[in-house]
Amino acid sequence: MPISPSSSAQAARENVARRLRDLRRNAGLTVTELALQCRWHHAKTSRVENAKTPPSPADIRAWCRVTGADDQADDLIAASQHAESLYREWRQRVRAGLRKLQDSYVELYRSTDLLRVYSPVLVPGLLQTEGYARALLSTNARLLGVPDDSAEAATARLQRSQIIHEPGHRFVMVIEEAVLHYQLGDADAMAAQLGFLLTAGALPAVSFGIIPASTRERTLWPQETFDVHDDTLVSVELISAEVNITQPSDIALYVKAFEQLRSMAVYGAEARALILRAIEALG
């Protein structure tokens, strides 16, 4: 069963669009008539009603005014803004710098009792060493075309990672074995990262598992990178955006997927053997 990382965001957009369409129909207005009264092209009305274009607060207020539903404007604006917050483009999020982005996650992690992390391509952020994090963040800055403050951002990421030593939290992290062989930074930085992972599973609050590449008859194929915060939020990382999922049925699907992935992982001595093999491969 494929998982759609943007389903909650799209469902929220469609809900707003449906409510606006119902207001127009209940007012007895055609698409063209509403557009004329709102002073915009009728194609815009169609795009809004089909959840193709998110309406601005001004659009919603105009829509509610001409349909006689001024009392619903504030609620619809809040719903629309929530829908758009579920899908946040990285370029918008890093305008204030990569360091600010790292700092923005601190409260979310502090408010999470159980954090489940699955990563098929990267060491999870809370387990990254400074050299590895700096190389990753610098690469992201180049890709997104934003100023490179990766050194400061890597320091902030390490400061944020201290949460794994704070009481009251549990962390279950699962990666694919391939993560151990994707080199970020120079060989020394990668060796330091792998060396840290040798001890990660011994941290009191951390369960760290690796799905071996040799796993036969996988119960689930590799998925996108995602975090599950308790049972209330799933954060999915795409190349262009972060998708925040709050719909209970979608969260349950990600939890189910995580448990299947976790069941294929190895831990303890078996995980350390895979890491040691990756260190030897560095030469």
ABEGO torsion letter per residue (X at the ends): XBBBAAAAAAAAAAAAAAAAAAAAAAAGBBAAAAAAAAGBBAAAAAAAAAGABBBBAAAAAAAAAAAGAAAAAAAAAAAAAAAAAABBBAAAAAAAEAAAAAAAAAAAAAABABBBBBBAABBBAAABBAAAAAAAAAAAAAAAGBBBAAAAAAAAAAAAAAAAABBGBBBBBBBBAAAAABBBEBAAAAAAAAAAAAAAAABAABBBBBBBAABBGBABBBBBBBBBBEAABBBBBBAABBBBBABAAAAAAAAAAAAAAAAABBBEAAAAAAAAAAAAAAX
